[in-house]
Amino acid sequence: MTDPSSLFLIGGTLAILGIATGIVYVLQTRYREVINEALVERFRHRLRGWWFMFTTLAVAFLIGSAATMVLFMFVGFWALREFITLVPTRPSDHRSLFWVFFILTPIQFVLVSYESFFGIDSYSLFSIFLPAVMFLIIPARIATADDPTRYFERVAKILMGVFLCTYCLSYAPALMTIELPAGLDSAYNVRLLFFFILMTQLGDSFRRLWAQVPVRHPIAPSINRSHTWEGLLGGLATTSLVAAGLYWATPGFTPWLAAAAGALICLMGFAGELTLSAIKRDRGVDDYGTLVPGHRGLLDRIDTICFAAPVFYHFVLFYTKIVTMWAEKVT
């Protein structure tokens, strides 16, 4: 965290947020008559959410990797709470939910935190723990409650919540544990995680910005008319350009490879946002909660992260393995 490149990346992001906040203040105080006040107010709310997200992440980085893992575990815990609150359960599910929140979720993030357990590498454990263990234990545990009422629906809701809010989210801090090619220190892991979070938020913002063009073609109008093909394609292109400019924050990516990573993050972030919007429409609500100022639910802010994290993690993992294998063959 204390190397110059990491400080420049994180400090530069916070500085840009500060400049944007100042611009919004000037617009709302001096040019209120000529601006779209509702649009500026929505942007101000998003700025508050970004301040909350990036300052919290920066503080966790300063404290250390353990603090970062605890932060993501708390985020996953709270997001899962919002999800479960949105999809009502029955009293017979409460003991299973206790296992999910206070036993299985902490175990998942503990497995992510260490490079190996008893000689078994971390990836082999945290990548299979929830799918192979919890996805079998929880349905069986709910069945022992002897309550068949809407059993299949209840199990599906809980498993999907755990999959998104715990399993998928855990791949974000797992970026800090990837073994990088020789010659790259752990500072690249910190920058890689920050690069990933930054790209998810920029991709979301660019998609919304491009969706304001006069000609709009909604992708799924019954779910959310603000998700347009123009927004998606414009967001992919713009996020790729920014990612290419930040290639130095990645573990050896070329500008082209960084651009591909940015496009991938933006695309999967869109998939996450659309999927979680569909769940909200199904439940007849607008937001998942009220935790994050200006964007209400925490899950509303991390839906892009949940979907993009496992895909980007494997993108980086396969890249590092290919680079390592190539270096071994050359030598």
Residue pairs with C-beta under 8 A, 6 or more apart in sequence:
1 7
1 10
1 61
1 62
1 187
1 190
3 185
3 187
5 187
5 191
5 248
5 249
6 61
6 187
6 190
6 191
6 194
9 191
9 194
9 195
9 246
9 249
10 54
10 58
10 61
10 194
13 54
13 194
13 198
14 54
14 55
14 58
17 47
17 50
17 51
17 54
20 47
21 44
21 47
21 51
24 40
24 43
24 44
24 47
27 35
27 40
28 35
28 37
28 40
28 41
28 44
44 294
45 293
45 294
45 295
46 205
46 294
46 295
47 294
48 293
48 294
49 292
49 293
49 294
49 295
49 301
50 201
52 292
52 293
53 197
53 201
53 301
54 197
56 71
57 68
57 71
57 194
57 197
59 67
60 67
60 68
60 70
60 71
61 67
61 68
61 190
61 194
65 113
65 176
66 113
68 173
68 176
68 193
69 109
69 112
69 113
69 173
70 109
72 109
72 169
72 170
72 172
72 173
73 105
73 106
73 109
75 169
75 298
75 302
76 105
76 109
76 165
76 166
76 169
76 170
77 101
77 105
78 291
78 298
79 164
79 165
79 169
79 288
79 298
79 299
79 302
79 306
80 100
80 101
80 105
80 161
80 162
80 165
80 166
81 101
82 288
82 289
82 291
82 297
82 298
82 299
83 161
83 164
83 165
83 288
83 299
84 97
84 157
84 158
84 161
85 289
86 279
86 280
86 283
86 285
86 288
87 157
87 161
87 279
87 283
89 97
89 154
89 157
89 158
90 147
90 149
90 150
90 154
92 142
92 145
92 146
92 147
93 142
93 145
93 154
93 158
95 141
95 145
96 138
96 141
96 142
96 145
96 158
97 158
99 137
99 138
99 141
100 134
100 138
100 158
100 162
100 166
104 130
104 133
104 134
104 162
104 166
105 162
105 166
107 129
108 126
108 129
108 130
108 166
108 167
108 170
109 170
109 173
111 117
111 122
111 125
111 126
111 129
112 122
112 126
112 170
112 173
112 174
112 177
113 122
113 173
113 177
114 122
114 177
115 121
115 122
115 177
115 179
116 122
117 125
122 174
122 177
123 174
123 177
123 317
126 170
126 174
130 162
130 163
130 166
130 167
131 167
134 162
135 159
138 155
138 158
138 159
138 162
139 155
139 159
142 151
142 154
142 155
142 158
143 151
164 276
164 306
164 307
165 299
165 306
167 310
168 306
168 307
168 309
168 310
169 302
169 305
169 306
169 309
170 309
171 309
171 310
171 312
171 313
172 193
172 196
172 197
172 305
172 309
172 313
173 193
174 309
174 313
175 189
175 192
175 193
175 196
175 309
175 312
175 313
175 316
176 186
176 189
176 190
176 192
176 193
177 189
178 189
178 192
178 313
178 316
178 317
178 320
179 320
180 188
180 189
180 251
180 252
180 320
181 251
181 252
181 320
181 323
181 324
181 327
182 324
182 327
184 251
184 252
188 250
188 251
189 251
191 249
191 250
192 249
192 250
192 251
192 316
194 249
195 243
195 246
195 249
195 250
196 265
196 305
196 308
196 309
196 312
197 305
198 246
199 239
199 242
199 243
199 261
199 262
199 265
199 266
200 265
200 269
200 304
200 305
200 308
201 304
202 238
202 239
202 242
202 266
203 235
203 236
203 239
203 262
203 265
203 266
203 269
203 270
203 304
204 235
204 269
204 273
204 304
206 234
206 235
206 238
206 239
206 266
207 227
207 231
207 232
207 234
207 235
207 266
207 270
208 226
208 231
209 231
209 234
209 235
209 238
210 228
210 230
210 231
210 232
210 233
210 234
210 235
210 238
211 226
211 227
211 228
211 230
211 231
211 234
213 230
213 234
215 230
216 228
216 230
217 228
217 229
217 230
218 224
218 225
218 226
218 227
218 228
219 227
219 228
219 229
219 232
219 274
220 227
220 274
220 278
222 281
223 274
223 277
223 278
223 281
224 274
224 277
224 281
227 270
227 273
227 274
227 277
232 267
232 270
235 266
235 270
236 263
236 266
236 267
239 262
239 263
239 265
239 266
240 259
240 260
240 262
240 263
240 266
241 259
241 262
242 262
243 258
243 259
243 261
243 262
243 263
243 265
244 255
244 256
244 258
244 259
244 262
245 255
246 258
247 253
247 254
247 255
247 257
247 258
250 257
250 258
250 261
251 316
251 319
251 320
252 323
253 261
253 319
257 319
261 312
261 315
261 316
264 308
264 311
264 312
264 315
265 308
265 311
265 312
268 304
268 307
268 308
268 311
268 312
269 303
269 304
269 305
269 307
269 308
270 304
271 307
272 303
272 304
272 305
272 306
272 307
272 308
273 303
273 304
273 307
275 303
275 307
276 288
276 299
276 300
276 303
280 286
280 287
280 288
286 296
287 295
287 296
287 297
287 300
288 296
288 297
288 298
288 299
288 300
289 296
289 297
289 298
289 299
289 300
290 296
290 297
291 297
291 298
292 298
292 300
292 301
295 301
